[in-house]
Amino acid sequence: MEDVTDVVFRRLCRKHGAAVAMTEFVNVEGLLRGCRNARRKIQLSDDDGLTAIQIYGSNPERLAEAARFAEAAEPLFIDVNCGCWVPKIAGRGAGAGWLRDPAAMVAMARMVVSSVSLPVTVKTRIGLGPESHMPIIDLARRLEDAGVAAITIHCRTAQMGHSGAADWSWAARAREVVGVPVLVNGDVRSAADAKRAIDDTGCAGVMVGRRAIEHPWIFREARALLERGAEVAPPTAAERIALCREHLIENVAQRGEPFGVHCTRRHLSGYLKGLSGAAALRQRLNGCDSLEGCLAILDAWSPRAEISPPLFG
Ligand SMILES: Cc1cc2nc3c(=O)[nH]c(=O)nc-3n(C[C@H](O)[C@H](O)[C@H](O)COP(=O)(O)O)c2cc1C
């Protein structure tokens, strides 16, 4: 996920049970032009062995070239984003824009597959929308013919963006017609959802997006339920505070101050959920640009925080 699944967050997700992580999507033109931010996104760390690089673009030759470039970073596989609905991306033919012409998407996928020796996967949606017959079933079959090694289906149309409910039944139907693994994506927000998504669809796995931003513990919770039928206890207050500390420290080590602090903020309210005085704590953290200050605020937290105004004065 853009601005989310950087090297630090991938590590945290893996630590909490994620099987495979994916980089932020990387624009192929930026990557091939040598844009610093694009190059940063494909840099994998030593513990990134189970990380895929995701690329996006509208030109098949450039996607193939960028896939070759990304291959040198030694990801687990290369994923091509054919699902981003954002107008500035889909409107220019990249991301979900490929769903306007499924045959072109398949030809592009074939070209990317033949350009690299790593497995190539595709993440897409059930259709552009609002067509009554979604292209995804036939598309999945043709992507498999093109040599794609797995398909992730965000079970919404592009037109839906992130609104409305994901309809996992499309992943079930696509899964029936292909031999490669299909991963179901969209609205998996708990371990129970992950189990239901797999039970209902027969898919090989689930991809979790937004819920991980606020609750990376979802991975260990889902694993416990899927592998052992066990429900694990929710994170304790101490674990929640510890994750805030760890994420802040690692982000600042990676990005410096204040950016490392700022880019952790989107996670903190989720991490702190349910703690007494969470709202006041979050407010103080949001007003603090330094690592030292944030850690002091976290260290001052106690279960009685909400009845101890001086701590949060
Ligand atoms: C902030 C944000 C950034 C995202 N960036 C990407 C991306 O770079 N590549 C991608 O395939 N999907 C991206 N997505 C979409 C998610 O991967 C996922 O398909 C979507 O949120 C639905 O799954 P969920 O209900 O588990 O969140 C992004 C979503 C969000 C909220």
The ligand as a Gaussian input file, in Angstrom:
#p B3LYP/6-31G(d) Opt

LIG

0 1
 C       -3.637000       4.011000       1.757000
 C       -3.842000       2.896000       0.768000
 C       -2.859000       2.640000      -0.164000
 C       -3.024000       1.598000      -1.071000
 N       -2.023000       1.340000      -1.957000
 C       -2.112000       0.245000      -2.739000
 C       -1.023000      -0.127000      -3.574000
 O        0.020000       0.535000      -3.620000
 N       -1.164000      -1.255000      -4.312000
 C       -2.293000      -2.035000      -4.262000
 O       -2.360000      -3.062000      -4.924000
 N       -3.345000      -1.676000      -3.521000
 C       -3.272000      -0.577000      -2.753000
 N       -4.323000      -0.256000      -1.946000
 C       -5.542000      -1.093000      -1.973000
 C       -5.427000      -2.230000      -0.958000
 O       -4.303000      -3.044000      -1.244000
 C       -6.662000      -3.124000      -0.988000
 O       -6.797000      -3.686000      -2.256000
 C       -7.936000      -2.381000      -0.645000
 O       -7.741000      -1.465000       0.404000
 C       -9.036000      -3.370000      -0.252000
 O       -8.603000      -4.247000       0.753000
 P       -8.905000      -3.968000       2.322000
 O      -10.415000      -3.954000       2.485000
 O       -8.263000      -5.120000       3.036000
 O       -8.321000      -2.638000       2.656000
 C       -4.200000       0.802000      -1.055000
 C       -5.197000       1.081000      -0.117000
 C       -5.025000       2.101000       0.779000
 C       -6.123000       2.373000       1.784000

